[in-house]
């Protein structure tokens, strides 16, 4: 039988700073590998569609003709698969969560990658 | 004969955010019978296995539970690896063990908080969850996710933990151990808590065995079952003692979980000391063809995943039997004969996870 077992713990919580933070005025704790939301560097994407095939929640759509990369933020489970498998490393994981939304929708990003011109082989043959 | 009345408990009840419905048959203030019903949050995970590739299903298996998510993912991966005869690298096995034990710490601390809340001890609830935050921080620093870790995959793990980080984790455990010791002393020695938990919801050893209790619920009644002793992942290479109590009441169940916190910390320390260098995953080629029953010890008890593949990349059948499902019959036995005011404490004492149960 024991009494006042919690006194030490209670006194410490009175004198110490609060264990919680005043989010959102103070930013939440994040680490460098925290999974927040997926971002893309549109100037590097080669529209190969690997991310679409590897996405377990089918949240991604890549349209090669229209040159768009689409993500449904509410379908995305932020598993990091697309970022891990992207062959040109144009996908990144941002540590902050995506902003809250009031309606379902897809975020469309236009791919600005331009395929570099291949050096012409005919000239080489002529030389 | 006194008049019998039926009081509904749940699916919405302040003590338990999850939807389980119990019809409590009362005679005066005494519960004479309980009729349970579940089925409010069935999500059809087992059907999804036919529509997702077996490598992608890990993410779904992990989302079966919001607390022991890592262990679900790991158990599923173990099953697929056994079917496909994949030898997981030793380092991956140790990392899986470390993350499993952190899950257990997180789950037990969460439960201690909820348990305190069930008998109205708000302050203790907050303090338990404050310590749990340390565990979640480690999870986020090592895997990138607080609750859904997503670090297990078929053939190994997706992330490595560096040597410095392991040392840091080891040191953080010392601080955490002191805090947990203070916390569990309150749970086990405080007079008010003992009054609410001692000799409440007693489950005898025979009943626990025959009704199929698993995990801490069974161990608190003196049944010696701990799946970790079968030596899956790296448990075979570490020393561990199953925590067994003989009381069978709510106090014993609390005592088992309190002691298991220290066992978990001990296992993590051993694993950090013994972890070998090497690769963390192997390349997976081919598709699973065959079936396998795989078992693991969740914080709540024995978890069973049944997996069947037919040689395509989509599995044919997945069956998940979670510990709470088998702990419901013992719960009914515990509730029979108790006072109405003790019902929340007894229901909480089996650590029910209904979203797990219904998948």
Contacts between the chains, C-beta under 8 A, distances in Angstrom:
chain1	res1	chain2	res2	distance
A	1	B	189	7.6
A	1	B	191	5.5
A	1	B	194	7.6
A	2	B	185	7.9
A	2	B	189	4.1
A	2	B	190	6.4
A	2	B	191	6.6
A	3	B	190	7.9
A	3	B	191	6.2
A	5	B	185	5.7
A	5	B	186	4.6
A	5	B	189	5.5
A	5	B	190	4.9
A	6	B	123	7.2
A	6	B	124	7.1
A	6	B	186	5.2
A	6	B	190	7.2
A	8	B	182	6.8
A	9	B	127	6.0
A	9	B	182	5.7
A	9	B	183	7.5
A	9	B	186	7.3
A	10	B	123	7.1
A	13	B	127	7.4
A	19	B	130	4.7
A	19	B	133	7.2
A	29	B	137	7.0
A	29	B	140	7.8
A	31	B	140	5.5
A	31	B	141	4.8
A	31	B	144	7.4
A	33	B	140	8.0
A	33	B	141	7.4
A	33	B	143	7.6
A	33	B	144	4.1
A	33	B	159	7.5
A	34	B	140	5.9
A	34	B	144	5.7
A	34	B	145	7.8
A	35	B	144	4.6
A	35	B	145	5.6
A	35	B	150	7.5
A	56	B	52	6.3
A	56	B	53	8.0
A	56	B	56	3.7
A	56	B	57	7.9
A	56	B	59	4.6
A	56	B	60	7.2
A	57	B	59	7.6
A	77	B	59	6.1
A	77	B	63	7.7
A	77	B	148	7.7
A	78	B	145	7.9
A	79	B	59	5.2
A	79	B	150	5.1
A	80	B	144	6.8
A	80	B	150	6.6
A	80	B	158	7.5
A	81	B	56	8.0
A	84	B	158	7.4
A	93	B	144	7.7
